[in-house]
Each structure stands twice: as structure tokens, then as C-alpha cells.
Amino acid sequence: MIKKEVRLHALVAPSETVVVSAYDKEGRADACTLAFYMVSSHQPPCITIAINASQRRKTLQNLLSKKAFVLGFPSTDQLKEADYLGVETG
């Protein structure tokens, strides 16, 4: 058998955009769009999300401080709103 080196390449594929929201310390709602989530377990129900932790993300800080979040699945009718949450901050 011939040894073959497999190089990792970035894979870009369409994925459903989701909205994650959490409350800040003052009780104000905050939300952002995410391009990565997946079901990690069915029993117990568990979802994995990814937020870039190398940059300052208000939603990530809120999520970590409150230890709770809501995951929303915007419809195509909510495209402008979901885009807004992906562009604006705070």
C-alpha cells in the first residue's frame, strides 16, 4: 500500500443561518447570527454552536456569563433582520 499525504483544505458549503441570543448583565437582550451549529446529541438533546472567541464578541460574553441562550431559525422572510444581526454589533 502506498502512503498518501492528505492535506486539509477549507470547505465552504451553504449552511442554514441561525440566530443565537442571550441577555446581558443588565437584562438587555442581545443577538447575533451564526453560520455554524450542529446537533451533538439526541439523548440528552444537545446542540453545538461556534462563535469566534479570538475577537471580542458581546453575545459570547453574555452567553458565558448567563450560561443560557436561545437558538432561533430565521425564515426566508426574515432575511433582512438576520443580516442586520450579522452586521451590527451591540
Phi and psi restraints in degrees (range 20) as a CNS / XPLOR table:
assign (resid 1 and name C) (resid 2 and name N)
       (resid 2 and name CA) (resid 2 and name C) 1.0 -89.3 20.0 2
assign (resid 2 and name N) (resid 2 and name CA)
       (resid 2 and name C) (resid 3 and name N) 1.0 132.9 20.0 2
assign (resid 2 and name C) (resid 3 and name N)
       (resid 3 and name CA) (resid 3 and name C) 1.0 -77.2 20.0 2
assign (resid 3 and name N) (resid 3 and name CA)
       (resid 3 and name C) (resid 4 and name N) 1.0 131.3 20.0 2
assign (resid 3 and name C) (resid 4 and name N)
       (resid 4 and name CA) (resid 4 and name C) 1.0 -122.4 20.0 2
assign (resid 4 and name N) (resid 4 and name CA)
       (resid 4 and name C) (resid 5 and name N) 1.0 129.2 20.0 2
assign (resid 4 and name C) (resid 5 and name N)
       (resid 5 and name CA) (resid 5 and name C) 1.0 -82.5 20.0 2
assign (resid 5 and name N) (resid 5 and name CA)
       (resid 5 and name C) (resid 6 and name N) 1.0 127.5 20.0 2
assign (resid 5 and name C) (resid 6 and name N)
       (resid 6 and name CA) (resid 6 and name C) 1.0 -106.2 20.0 2
assign (resid 6 and name N) (resid 6 and name CA)
       (resid 6 and name C) (resid 7 and name N) 1.0 120.8 20.0 2
assign (resid 6 and name C) (resid 7 and name N)
       (resid 7 and name CA) (resid 7 and name C) 1.0 -96.0 20.0 2
assign (resid 7 and name N) (resid 7 and name CA)
       (resid 7 and name C) (resid 8 and name N) 1.0 141.1 20.0 2
assign (resid 7 and name C) (resid 8 and name N)
       (resid 8 and name CA) (resid 8 and name C) 1.0 -79.1 20.0 2
assign (resid 8 and name N) (resid 8 and name CA)
       (resid 8 and name C) (resid 9 and name N) 1.0 136.7 20.0 2
assign (resid 8 and name C) (resid 9 and name N)
       (resid 9 and name CA) (resid 9 and name C) 1.0 -128.7 20.0 2
assign (resid 9 and name N) (resid 9 and name CA)
       (resid 9 and name C) (resid 10 and name N) 1.0 146.9 20.0 2
assign (resid 9 and name C) (resid 10 and name N)
       (resid 10 and name CA) (resid 10 and name C) 1.0 -68.3 20.0 2
assign (resid 10 and name N) (resid 10 and name CA)
       (resid 10 and name C) (resid 11 and name N) 1.0 135.5 20.0 2
assign (resid 10 and name C) (resid 11 and name N)
       (resid 11 and name CA) (resid 11 and name C) 1.0 -112.8 20.0 2
assign (resid 11 and name N) (resid 11 and name CA)
       (resid 11 and name C) (resid 12 and name N) 1.0 123.3 20.0 2
assign (resid 11 and name C) (resid 12 and name N)
       (resid 12 and name CA) (resid 12 and name C) 1.0 -112.3 20.0 2
assign (resid 12 and name N) (resid 12 and name CA)
       (resid 12 and name C) (resid 13 and name N) 1.0 123.3 20.0 2
assign (resid 12 and name C) (resid 13 and name N)
       (resid 13 and name CA) (resid 13 and name C) 1.0 -141.8 20.0 2
assign (resid 13 and name N) (resid 13 and name CA)
       (resid 13 and name C) (resid 14 and name N) 1.0 149.9 20.0 2
assign (resid 13 and name C) (resid 14 and name N)
       (resid 14 and name CA) (resid 14 and name C) 1.0 -61.0 20.0 2
assign (resid 14 and name N) (resid 14 and name CA)
       (resid 14 and name C) (resid 15 and name N) 1.0 138.4 20.0 2
assign (resid 14 and name C) (resid 15 and name N)
       (resid 15 and name CA) (resid 15 and name C) 1.0 -141.0 20.0 2
assign (resid 15 and name N) (resid 15 and name CA)
       (resid 15 and name C) (resid 16 and name N) 1.0 155.2 20.0 2
assign (resid 15 and name C) (resid 16 and name N)
       (resid 16 and name CA) (resid 16 and name C) 1.0 -71.2 20.0 2
assign (resid 16 and name N) (resid 16 and name CA)
       (resid 16 and name C) (resid 17 and name N) 1.0 133.2 20.0 2
assign (resid 16 and name C) (resid 17 and name N)
       (resid 17 and name CA) (resid 17 and name C) 1.0 -81.9 20.0 2
assign (resid 17 and name N) (resid 17 and name CA)
       (resid 17 and name C) (resid 18 and name N) 1.0 136.5 20.0 2
assign (resid 17 and name C) (resid 18 and name N)
       (resid 18 and name CA) (resid 18 and name C) 1.0 -122.0 20.0 2
assign (resid 18 and name N) (resid 18 and name CA)
       (resid 18 and name C) (resid 19 and name N) 1.0 160.2 20.0 2
assign (resid 18 and name C) (resid 19 and name N)
       (resid 19 and name CA) (resid 19 and name C) 1.0 -115.6 20.0 2
assign (resid 19 and name N) (resid 19 and name CA)
       (resid 19 and name C) (resid 20 and name N) 1.0 127.5 20.0 2
assign (resid 19 and name C) (resid 20 and name N)
       (resid 20 and name CA) (resid 20 and name C) 1.0 -110.2 20.0 2
assign (resid 20 and name N) (resid 20 and name CA)
       (resid 20 and name C) (resid 21 and name N) 1.0 135.7 20.0 2
assign (resid 20 and name C) (resid 21 and name N)
       (resid 21 and name CA) (resid 21 and name C) 1.0 -133.3 20.0 2
assign (resid 21 and name N) (resid 21 and name CA)
       (resid 21 and name C) (resid 22 and name N) 1.0 150.9 20.0 2
assign (resid 21 and name C) (resid 22 and name N)
       (resid 22 and name CA) (resid 22 and name C) 1.0 -154.2 20.0 2
assign (resid 22 and name N) (resid 22 and name CA)
       (resid 22 and name C) (resid 23 and name N) 1.0 158.9 20.0 2
assign (resid 22 and name C) (resid 23 and name N)
       (resid 23 and name CA) (resid 23 and name C) 1.0 -90.6 20.0 2
assign (resid 23 and name N) (resid 23 and name CA)
       (resid 23 and name C) (resid 24 and name N) 1.0 146.0 20.0 2
assign (resid 23 and name C) (resid 24 and name N)
       (resid 24 and name CA) (resid 24 and name C) 1.0 -86.8 20.0 2
assign (resid 24 and name N) (resid 24 and name CA)
       (resid 24 and name C) (resid 25 and name N) 1.0 -176.3 20.0 2
assign (resid 24 and name C) (resid 25 and name N)
       (resid 25 and name CA) (resid 25 and name C) 1.0 -64.1 20.0 2
assign (resid 25 and name N) (resid 25 and name CA)
       (resid 25 and name C) (resid 26 and name N) 1.0 -25.1 20.0 2
assign (resid 25 and name C) (resid 26 and name N)
       (resid 26 and name CA) (resid 26 and name C) 1.0 -90.7 20.0 2
assign (resid 26 and name N) (resid 26 and name CA)
       (resid 26 and name C) (resid 27 and name N) 1.0 2.5 20.0 2
assign (resid 26 and name C) (resid 27 and name N)
       (resid 27 and name CA) (resid 27 and name C) 1.0 86.3 20.0 2
assign (resid 27 and name N) (resid 27 and name CA)
       (resid 27 and name C) (resid 28 and name N) 1.0 11.4 20.0 2
assign (resid 27 and name C) (resid 28 and name N)
       (resid 28 and name CA) (resid 28 and name C) 1.0 -88.0 20.0 2
assign (resid 28 and name N) (resid 28 and name CA)
       (resid 28 and name C) (resid 29 and name N) 1.0 139.0 20.0 2
assign (resid 28 and name C) (resid 29 and name N)
       (resid 29 and name CA) (resid 29 and name C) 1.0 -74.9 20.0 2
assign (resid 29 and name N) (resid 29 and name CA)
       (resid 29 and name C) (resid 30 and name N) 1.0 144.5 20.0 2
assign (resid 29 and name C) (resid 30 and name N)
       (resid 30 and name CA) (resid 30 and name C) 1.0 -140.4 20.0 2
assign (resid 30 and name N) (resid 30 and name CA)
       (resid 30 and name C) (resid 31 and name N) 1.0 145.5 20.0 2
assign (resid 30 and name C) (resid 31 and name N)
       (resid 31 and name CA) (resid 31 and name C) 1.0 -146.3 20.0 2
assign (resid 31 and name N) (resid 31 and name CA)
       (resid 31 and name C) (resid 32 and name N) 1.0 156.4 20.0 2
assign (resid 31 and name C) (resid 32 and name N)
       (resid 32 and name CA) (resid 32 and name C) 1.0 -149.3 20.0 2
assign (resid 32 and name N) (resid 32 and name CA)
       (resid 32 and name C) (resid 33 and name N) 1.0 159.0 20.0 2
assign (resid 32 and name C) (resid 33 and name N)
       (resid 33 and name CA) (resid 33 and name C) 1.0 -89.6 20.0 2
assign (resid 33 and name N) (resid 33 and name CA)
       (resid 33 and name C) (resid 34 and name N) 1.0 149.1 20.0 2
assign (resid 33 and name C) (resid 34 and name N)
       (resid 34 and name CA) (resid 34 and name C) 1.0 -128.8 20.0 2
assign (resid 34 and name N) (resid 34 and name CA)
       (resid 34 and name C) (resid 35 and name N) 1.0 143.8 20.0 2
assign (resid 34 and name C) (resid 35 and name N)
       (resid 35 and name CA) (resid 35 and name C) 1.0 -102.0 20.0 2
assign (resid 35 and name N) (resid 35 and name CA)
       (resid 35 and name C) (resid 36 and name N) 1.0 -1.7 20.0 2
assign (resid 35 and name C) (resid 36 and name N)
       (resid 36 and name CA) (resid 36 and name C) 1.0 -133.2 20.0 2
assign (resid 36 and name N) (resid 36 and name CA)
       (resid 36 and name C) (resid 37 and name N) 1.0 125.4 20.0 2
assign (resid 36 and name C) (resid 37 and name N)
       (resid 37 and name CA) (resid 37 and name C) 1.0 -156.7 20.0 2
assign (resid 37 and name N) (resid 37 and name CA)
       (resid 37 and name C) (resid 38 and name N) 1.0 158.1 20.0 2
assign (resid 37 and name C) (resid 38 and name N)
       (resid 38 and name CA) (resid 38 and name C) 1.0 -157.5 20.0 2
assign (resid 38 and name N) (resid 38 and name CA)
       (resid 38 and name C) (resid 39 and name N) 1.0 153.4 20.0 2
assign (resid 38 and name C) (resid 39 and name N)
       (resid 39 and name CA) (resid 39 and name C) 1.0 -76.8 20.0 2
assign (resid 39 and name N) (resid 39 and name CA)
       (resid 39 and name C) (resid 40 and name N) 1.0 122.8 20.0 2
assign (resid 39 and name C) (resid 40 and name N)
       (resid 40 and name CA) (resid 40 and name C) 1.0 -95.9 20.0 2
assign (resid 40 and name N) (resid 40 and name CA)
       (resid 40 and name C) (resid 41 and name N) 1.0 -29.3 20.0 2
assign (resid 40 and name C) (resid 41 and name N)
       (resid 41 and name CA) (resid 41 and name C) 1.0 -158.5 20.0 2
assign (resid 41 and name N) (resid 41 and name CA)
       (resid 41 and name C) (resid 42 and name N) 1.0 144.6 20.0 2
assign (resid 41 and name C) (resid 42 and name N)
       (resid 42 and name CA) (resid 42 and name C) 1.0 -94.6 20.0 2
assign (resid 42 and name N) (resid 42 and name CA)
       (resid 42 and name C) (resid 43 and name N) 1.0 -34.6 20.0 2
assign (resid 42 and name C) (resid 43 and name N)
       (resid 43 and name CA) (resid 43 and name C) 1.0 -130.6 20.0 2
assign (resid 43 and name N) (resid 43 and name CA)
       (resid 43 and name C) (resid 44 and name N) 1.0 104.4 20.0 2
assign (resid 43 and name C) (resid 44 and name N)
       (resid 44 and name CA) (resid 44 and name C) 1.0 -75.5 20.0 2
assign (resid 44 and name N) (resid 44 and name CA)
       (resid 44 and name C) (resid 45 and name N) 1.0 158.7 20.0 2
assign (resid 44 and name C) (resid 45 and name N)
       (resid 45 and name CA) (resid 45 and name C) 1.0 -61.4 20.0 2
assign (resid 45 and name N) (resid 45 and name CA)
       (resid 45 and name C) (resid 46 and name N) 1.0 129.4 20.0 2
assign (resid 45 and name C) (resid 46 and name N)
       (resid 46 and name CA) (resid 46 and name C) 1.0 -149.8 20.0 2
assign (resid 46 and name N) (resid 46 and name CA)
       (resid 46 and name C) (resid 47 and name N) 1.0 135.0 20.0 2
assign (resid 46 and name C) (resid 47 and name N)
       (resid 47 and name CA) (resid 47 and name C) 1.0 -123.2 20.0 2
assign (resid 47 and name N) (resid 47 and name CA)
       (resid 47 and name C) (resid 48 and name N) 1.0 137.3 20.0 2
assign (resid 47 and name C) (resid 48 and name N)
       (resid 48 and name CA) (resid 48 and name C) 1.0 -102.3 20.0 2
assign (resid 48 and name N) (resid 48 and name CA)
       (resid 48 and name C) (resid 49 and name N) 1.0 133.4 20.0 2
assign (resid 48 and name C) (resid 49 and name N)
       (resid 49 and name CA) (resid 49 and name C) 1.0 -124.0 20.0 2
assign (resid 49 and name N) (resid 49 and name CA)
       (resid 49 and name C) (resid 50 and name N) 1.0 160.9 20.0 2
assign (resid 49 and name C) (resid 50 and name N)
       (resid 50 and name CA) (resid 50 and name C) 1.0 -129.4 20.0 2
assign (resid 50 and name N) (resid 50 and name CA)
       (resid 50 and name C) (resid 51 and name N) 1.0 125.4 20.0 2
assign (resid 50 and name C) (resid 51 and name N)
       (resid 51 and name CA) (resid 51 and name C) 1.0 -128.3 20.0 2
assign (resid 51 and name N) (resid 51 and name CA)
       (resid 51 and name C) (resid 52 and name N) 1.0 132.4 20.0 2
assign (resid 51 and name C) (resid 52 and name N)
       (resid 52 and name CA) (resid 52 and name C) 1.0 -61.3 20.0 2
assign (resid 52 and name N) (resid 52 and name CA)
       (resid 52 and name C) (resid 53 and name N) 1.0 109.6 20.0 2
assign (resid 52 and name C) (resid 53 and name N)
       (resid 53 and name CA) (resid 53 and name C) 1.0 -86.2 20.0 2
assign (resid 53 and name N) (resid 53 and name CA)
       (resid 53 and name C) (resid 54 and name N) 1.0 -8.5 20.0 2
assign (resid 53 and name C) (resid 54 and name N)
       (resid 54 and name CA) (resid 54 and name C) 1.0 -79.3 20.0 2
assign (resid 54 and name N) (resid 54 and name CA)
       (resid 54 and name C) (resid 55 and name N) 1.0 -13.9 20.0 2
assign (resid 54 and name C) (resid 55 and name N)
       (resid 55 and name CA) (resid 55 and name C) 1.0 -112.3 20.0 2
assign (resid 55 and name N) (resid 55 and name CA)
       (resid 55 and name C) (resid 56 and name N) 1.0 158.8 20.0 2
assign (resid 55 and name C) (resid 56 and name N)
       (resid 56 and name CA) (resid 56 and name C) 1.0 -73.7 20.0 2
assign (resid 56 and name N) (resid 56 and name CA)
       (resid 56 and name C) (resid 57 and name N) 1.0 115.2 20.0 2
assign (resid 56 and name C) (resid 57 and name N)
       (resid 57 and name CA) (resid 57 and name C) 1.0 -121.7 20.0 2
assign (resid 57 and name N) (resid 57 and name CA)
       (resid 57 and name C) (resid 58 and name N) 1.0 117.1 20.0 2
assign (resid 57 and name C) (resid 58 and name N)
       (resid 58 and name CA) (resid 58 and name C) 1.0 -61.5 20.0 2
assign (resid 58 and name N) (resid 58 and name CA)
       (resid 58 and name C) (resid 59 and name N) 1.0 -43.1 20.0 2
assign (resid 58 and name C) (resid 59 and name N)
       (resid 59 and name CA) (resid 59 and name C) 1.0 -63.1 20.0 2
assign (resid 59 and name N) (resid 59 and name CA)
       (resid 59 and name C) (resid 60 and name N) 1.0 -39.7 20.0 2
assign (resid 59 and name C) (resid 60 and name N)
       (resid 60 and name CA) (resid 60 and name C) 1.0 -63.2 20.0 2
assign (resid 60 and name N) (resid 60 and name CA)
       (resid 60 and name C) (resid 61 and name N) 1.0 -43.5 20.0 2
assign (resid 60 and name C) (resid 61 and name N)
       (resid 61 and name CA) (resid 61 and name C) 1.0 -60.7 20.0 2
assign (resid 61 and name N) (resid 61 and name CA)
       (resid 61 and name C) (resid 62 and name N) 1.0 -42.3 20.0 2
assign (resid 61 and name C) (resid 62 and name N)
       (resid 62 and name CA) (resid 62 and name C) 1.0 -65.1 20.0 2
assign (resid 62 and name N) (resid 62 and name CA)
       (resid 62 and name C) (resid 63 and name N) 1.0 -43.5 20.0 2
assign (resid 62 and name C) (resid 63 and name N)
       (resid 63 and name CA) (resid 63 and name C) 1.0 -60.9 20.0 2
assign (resid 63 and name N) (resid 63 and name CA)
       (resid 63 and name C) (resid 64 and name N) 1.0 -44.3 20.0 2
assign (resid 63 and name C) (resid 64 and name N)
       (resid 64 and name CA) (resid 64 and name C) 1.0 -69.9 20.0 2
assign (resid 64 and name N) (resid 64 and name CA)
       (resid 64 and name C) (resid 65 and name N) 1.0 -35.5 20.0 2
assign (resid 64 and name C) (resid 65 and name N)
       (resid 65 and name CA) (resid 65 and name C) 1.0 -75.3 20.0 2
assign (resid 65 and name N) (resid 65 and name CA)
       (resid 65 and name C) (resid 66 and name N) 1.0 -37.6 20.0 2
assign (resid 65 and name C) (resid 66 and name N)
       (resid 66 and name CA) (resid 66 and name C) 1.0 -88.7 20.0 2
assign (resid 66 and name N) (resid 66 and name CA)
       (resid 66 and name C) (resid 67 and name N) 1.0 -20.3 20.0 2
assign (resid 66 and name C) (resid 67 and name N)
       (resid 67 and name CA) (resid 67 and name C) 1.0 57.7 20.0 2
assign (resid 67 and name N) (resid 67 and name CA)
       (resid 67 and name C) (resid 68 and name N) 1.0 34.5 20.0 2
assign (resid 67 and name C) (resid 68 and name N)
       (resid 68 and name CA) (resid 68 and name C) 1.0 -156.4 20.0 2
assign (resid 68 and name N) (resid 68 and name CA)
       (resid 68 and name C) (resid 69 and name N) 1.0 149.3 20.0 2
assign (resid 68 and name C) (resid 69 and name N)
       (resid 69 and name CA) (resid 69 and name C) 1.0 -156.6 20.0 2
assign (resid 69 and name N) (resid 69 and name CA)
       (resid 69 and name C) (resid 70 and name N) 1.0 166.4 20.0 2
assign (resid 69 and name C) (resid 70 and name N)
       (resid 70 and name CA) (resid 70 and name C) 1.0 -118.9 20.0 2
assign (resid 70 and name N) (resid 70 and name CA)
       (resid 70 and name C) (resid 71 and name N) 1.0 135.6 20.0 2
assign (resid 70 and name C) (resid 71 and name N)
       (resid 71 and name CA) (resid 71 and name C) 1.0 -108.1 20.0 2
assign (resid 71 and name N) (resid 71 and name CA)
       (resid 71 and name C) (resid 72 and name N) 1.0 121.8 20.0 2
assign (resid 71 and name C) (resid 72 and name N)
       (resid 72 and name CA) (resid 72 and name C) 1.0 -114.0 20.0 2
assign (resid 72 and name N) (resid 72 and name CA)
       (resid 72 and name C) (resid 73 and name N) 1.0 149.3 20.0 2
assign (resid 72 and name C) (resid 73 and name N)
       (resid 73 and name CA) (resid 73 and name C) 1.0 -115.9 20.0 2
assign (resid 73 and name N) (resid 73 and name CA)
       (resid 73 and name C) (resid 74 and name N) 1.0 93.2 20.0 2
assign (resid 73 and name C) (resid 74 and name N)
       (resid 74 and name CA) (resid 74 and name C) 1.0 -66.5 20.0 2
assign (resid 74 and name N) (resid 74 and name CA)
       (resid 74 and name C) (resid 75 and name N) 1.0 145.1 20.0 2
assign (resid 74 and name C) (resid 75 and name N)
       (resid 75 and name CA) (resid 75 and name C) 1.0 -85.1 20.0 2
assign (resid 75 and name N) (resid 75 and name CA)
       (resid 75 and name C) (resid 76 and name N) 1.0 173.0 20.0 2
assign (resid 75 and name C) (resid 76 and name N)
       (resid 76 and name CA) (resid 76 and name C) 1.0 -64.6 20.0 2
assign (resid 76 and name N) (resid 76 and name CA)
       (resid 76 and name C) (resid 77 and name N) 1.0 -25.0 20.0 2
assign (resid 76 and name C) (resid 77 and name N)
       (resid 77 and name CA) (resid 77 and name C) 1.0 -69.7 20.0 2
assign (resid 77 and name N) (resid 77 and name CA)
       (resid 77 and name C) (resid 78 and name N) 1.0 -16.3 20.0 2
assign (resid 77 and name C) (resid 78 and name N)
       (resid 78 and name CA) (resid 78 and name C) 1.0 -105.7 20.0 2
assign (resid 78 and name N) (resid 78 and name CA)
       (resid 78 and name C) (resid 79 and name N) 1.0 23.8 20.0 2
assign (resid 78 and name C) (resid 79 and name N)
       (resid 79 and name CA) (resid 79 and name C) 1.0 -59.2 20.0 2
assign (resid 79 and name N) (resid 79 and name CA)
       (resid 79 and name C) (resid 80 and name N) 1.0 -46.2 20.0 2
assign (resid 79 and name C) (resid 80 and name N)
       (resid 80 and name CA) (resid 80 and name C) 1.0 -63.6 20.0 2
assign (resid 80 and name N) (resid 80 and name CA)
       (resid 80 and name C) (resid 81 and name N) 1.0 -41.1 20.0 2
assign (resid 80 and name C) (resid 81 and name N)
       (resid 81 and name CA) (resid 81 and name C) 1.0 -66.5 20.0 2
assign (resid 81 and name N) (resid 81 and name CA)
       (resid 81 and name C) (resid 82 and name N) 1.0 -43.0 20.0 2
assign (resid 81 and name C) (resid 82 and name N)
       (resid 82 and name CA) (resid 82 and name C) 1.0 -65.4 20.0 2
assign (resid 82 and name N) (resid 82 and name CA)
       (resid 82 and name C) (resid 83 and name N) 1.0 -39.4 20.0 2
assign (resid 82 and name C) (resid 83 and name N)
       (resid 83 and name CA) (resid 83 and name C) 1.0 -63.6 20.0 2
assign (resid 83 and name N) (resid 83 and name CA)
       (resid 83 and name C) (resid 84 and name N) 1.0 -42.2 20.0 2
assign (resid 83 and name C) (resid 84 and name N)
       (resid 84 and name CA) (resid 84 and name C) 1.0 -57.2 20.0 2
assign (resid 84 and name N) (resid 84 and name CA)
       (resid 84 and name C) (resid 85 and name N) 1.0 -44.9 20.0 2
assign (resid 84 and name C) (resid 85 and name N)
       (resid 85 and name CA) (resid 85 and name C) 1.0 -66.9 20.0 2
assign (resid 85 and name N) (resid 85 and name CA)
       (resid 85 and name C) (resid 86 and name N) 1.0 -21.9 20.0 2
assign (resid 85 and name C) (resid 86 and name N)
       (resid 86 and name CA) (resid 86 and name C) 1.0 -86.4 20.0 2
assign (resid 86 and name N) (resid 86 and name CA)
       (resid 86 and name C) (resid 87 and name N) 1.0 -15.3 20.0 2
assign (resid 86 and name C) (resid 87 and name N)
       (resid 87 and name CA) (resid 87 and name C) 1.0 -105.0 20.0 2
assign (resid 87 and name N) (resid 87 and name CA)
       (resid 87 and name C) (resid 88 and name N) 1.0 -46.1 20.0 2
assign (resid 87 and name C) (resid 88 and name N)
       (resid 88 and name CA) (resid 88 and name C) 1.0 -80.8 20.0 2
assign (resid 88 and name N) (resid 88 and name CA)
       (resid 88 and name C) (resid 89 and name N) 1.0 161.9 20.0 2
assign (resid 88 and name C) (resid 89 and name N)
       (resid 89 and name CA) (resid 89 and name C) 1.0 -132.0 20.0 2
assign (resid 89 and name N) (resid 89 and name CA)
       (resid 89 and name C) (resid 90 and name N) 1.0 152.1 20.0 2
